[in-house]
Amino acid sequence: MSVTIQLEQCARTFDNGTHALEPTDLTIEGGETLVFLGPSGCGKTTTLRLVAGLDMPDAGGRVRFDGEDVTALPIERRNVGMVFQSYALFPNMSVEENIAYGLKVRKLAAPQRAARVAEMLEMMHIGELARRRIGELSGGQRQRVALARAIAPRPRVLLLDEPLTALDAKLRETLRVDIDGLLRTLGITTVYVTHDQAEAMALGDRIAVMQKGRIAQIGTPEDIYRHPANAFVADFVGTMNSLSGTVEDGHLVFSAGRLPWPHAQAGHCTVMFRPEALSLATPGTGHFTATVVSAFFLGDHVRLLLDAGNGSLVCAKVAGERRFVKGEHLHLNLDPTATLALKD
């Protein structure tokens, strides 16, 4: 049965007076994967530790699992599984002994332990590693063992703290797919902490973007990407361009051109937009012109860095069929419905 997690006015202040987490109310639905995303020091790991029972919230804060107040319960009594960035595996034990450790602590009978370990080895595709010591494993193999050990006791909640950070890019992508499939299969309530936006977008049913101890925005990956709540979220999740200009007669006028602009009243404002909001226009048309600074062929598309005048650089993502040369002048359209307007 999937567990609903509730944080009620949970804050965390360190002994030195630092406010690691401001008072936070949050509900994580049963079976949901919620990803905390943000830069170092934003409060995401602190929040995870409160859910785990590794830290206590400030006075008045409450953590509930399916309505049960677990605030005072330590991690070993909350029945949560946790995977750390460092994996925290026991080097003196074999793979199967590591996986069986939590089951042994819970006094599961030997036949049931063996069956559960075999199930985990098969699920993680590491059956051939069962007798190996941890020091004989690669980083990806260790990560699979850590996941198997966390899942084996069938915890109420699964917590993952930057689990892929130490791995190379290709292995991270492979394991990302595997973890996503695993979480969908298990249907377990999962809290995942990362600073990697690609991981957050791939794994999260919802993403909570954290900024200075607060949740700046929470929503589906698509909501966060397409409708950022503020400039911080817009800039942190994906690539974001910005142009400054003046709104005059329903148009945004800036150094490189003008475009229809229904978003703001007259005056100066900054518009933010994703690279894919730009498209090539035929010469003599389009909302503005820009000069190619660099072009990167990435297979299915070309990523362009463009000079839009007055030192404004913007990034565009266009189809990969044609070649672009440095210094080339391009005519561009900007979809005004795919923008975020900030009044200066």
Protein Blocks (a to p, Z undefined) as FASTA:
>chain_A
ZZddddehiacddfkopafbgcddddddehiacdddddehilmmmmmmmmnopaccdehi
acdeehiacklpcfklnopadddfklopafkbcfklmmmmmmmmnopafklmmmmmmmmm
mmnopmmmmmpcfklpcfklmmmmmmmmmmmnopabdcdehkllmpcfklmmmmmmmmmm
mmmmnopacddddfbfklmmmmmmbdcddeehiafbgcdfklmmmmcfblklmmmnocad
ddddddeehiacdfkbccddfkbccddddddddfklpccddehiajbdcddfbdcdehja
ccddddebjhiacdddddfkbccdehiacdddddfklcccddZZ
